[in-house]
């Protein structure tokens, strides 16, 4: 994930109510154990710069589309960030749906 973040242009969103930008980055297979690695630290990954991190969880991307989920599961500030990135999330999911449909059509044509 670290190399991909440094090496590419990813969707970025900014919530006007904050001073922070939110970068959308899809985790790859090498990051499958990210939540466990962070939990194993026993506290925030970087206590010097972020002592307020409470937890890290892996959730389906579609959860971000659900306003109720965002309201119940995210801190209010994180909810603003998630709402700001929604257009990029919708575009990513639409691209995936098109790719999946094309792959299914190609598989059906060769069957």
Backbone torsions as a table, in degrees:
resi	resn	phi	psi	omega
1	UNK	NA	-42.9	-176.9
2	UNK	-58.6	-46.4	-179.1
3	UNK	-65.0	-39.6	-179.7
4	UNK	-66.3	-38.1	179.3
5	UNK	-64.9	-43.7	-179.2
6	UNK	-70.3	-29.4	-170.8
7	UNK	-96.0	-6.1	-173.7
8	UNK	-140.5	162.2	174.8
9	UNK	-87.7	121.2	-179.6
10	UNK	-117.8	161.4	175.3
11	UNK	-59.0	137.3	-179.9
12	UNK	-128.0	138.8	176.7
13	UNK	-129.2	153.1	178.3
14	UNK	-134.6	126.3	175.6
15	UNK	-89.6	121.0	-176.2
16	UNK	-57.9	-22.7	-179.2
17	UNK	-77.3	-4.0	-176.5
18	UNK	-128.5	175.4	176.3
19	UNK	-107.7	12.9	-174.5
20	UNK	-112.5	148.4	172.4
21	UNK	-102.5	147.9	179.0
22	UNK	-115.7	122.8	179.8
23	UNK	-101.0	128.3	177.7
24	UNK	-91.1	121.8	179.2
25	UNK	-136.9	125.7	178.2
26	UNK	-83.5	129.6	179.1
27	UNK	-78.2	146.5	179.7
28	UNK	-103.1	-178.6	-178.9
29	UNK	-56.6	-32.5	179.5
30	UNK	-66.8	-13.4	-178.9
31	UNK	-103.1	8.8	-175.1
32	UNK	-56.1	-30.6	-177.8
33	UNK	-101.4	17.8	-176.8
34	UNK	-57.5	-46.6	-179.4
35	UNK	-60.2	-44.1	179.5
36	UNK	-64.7	-39.8	179.8
37	UNK	-64.3	-41.7	179.5
38	UNK	-69.0	-42.0	179.0
39	UNK	-61.8	-35.1	-178.8
40	UNK	-65.7	-19.3	178.5
41	UNK	-69.2	-23.3	178.9
42	UNK	78.5	10.7	179.6
43	UNK	-178.8	-169.9	179.9
44	UNK	-59.0	143.1	-179.7
45	UNK	-60.3	-30.9	-178.9
46	UNK	-137.5	78.9	-174.3
47	UNK	-60.3	-24.7	179.9
48	UNK	-66.9	-39.4	-176.1
49	UNK	-105.4	-18.1	179.9
50	UNK	-149.4	86.8	-179.3
51	UNK	-89.5	2.3	-174.5
52	UNK	-102.5	-3.4	-179.8
53	UNK	-62.3	122.6	-177.4
54	UNK	-94.6	-39.8	-179.5
55	UNK	-163.2	159.7	174.2
56	UNK	-126.9	130.9	179.7
57	UNK	-134.7	148.6	173.2
58	UNK	-95.6	123.4	-179.8
59	UNK	-132.5	153.4	176.6
60	UNK	-61.1	141.0	-179.6
61	UNK	-55.9	-33.2	-178.1
62	UNK	-63.5	-20.0	177.6
63	UNK	-59.1	-34.6	-179.7
64	UNK	-63.3	-22.4	-179.9
65	UNK	-77.4	-16.0	-174.9
66	UNK	-93.4	109.7	-178.3
67	UNK	-60.0	-35.4	179.3
68	UNK	-64.9	-44.1	178.7
69	UNK	-60.4	-46.2	-179.7
70	UNK	-60.3	-42.3	-178.2
71	UNK	-66.4	-40.9	-175.5
72	UNK	-83.4	-28.4	-171.3
73	UNK	-106.5	-19.0	-176.1
74	UNK	-110.7	146.8	170.2
75	UNK	-60.2	151.1	-176.1
76	UNK	-54.4	-41.1	-179.9
77	UNK	-65.2	-44.1	178.1
78	UNK	-65.1	-32.5	177.1
79	UNK	-63.2	-39.7	175.9
80	UNK	-62.5	-42.4	178.7
81	UNK	-64.5	-44.2	-179.7
82	UNK	-62.3	-40.7	178.9
83	UNK	-64.2	-35.4	-179.6
84	UNK	-67.3	-29.4	-176.4
85	UNK	-92.0	-2.5	-176.7
86	UNK	-53.4	-42.7	178.9
87	UNK	-57.9	-39.7	178.7
88	UNK	-69.2	-36.7	177.9
89	UNK	-65.2	-45.2	178.9
90	UNK	-61.1	-41.9	179.8
91	UNK	-64.9	-41.7	178.7
92	UNK	-62.2	-45.8	180.0
93	UNK	-66.4	-36.2	177.4
94	UNK	-66.5	-41.6	177.8
95	UNK	-61.6	-41.4	178.6
96	UNK	-63.9	-42.2	-179.3
97	UNK	-62.7	-41.1	178.1
98	UNK	-64.4	-43.6	179.6
99	UNK	-64.2	-41.7	178.5
100	UNK	-63.8	-42.3	179.3
101	UNK	-64.3	-41.7	178.9
102	UNK	-65.0	-40.1	178.8
103	UNK	-66.3	-40.0	178.9
104	UNK	-65.9	-40.1	179.1
105	UNK	-65.6	-40.0	179.3
106	UNK	-66.5	-40.0	179.1
107	UNK	-66.0	-40.1	179.9
108	UNK	-67.6	-34.7	-179.2
109	UNK	-69.9	-28.5	-179.1
110	UNK	-92.6	-7.9	-178.6
111	UNK	-82.3	NA	NA
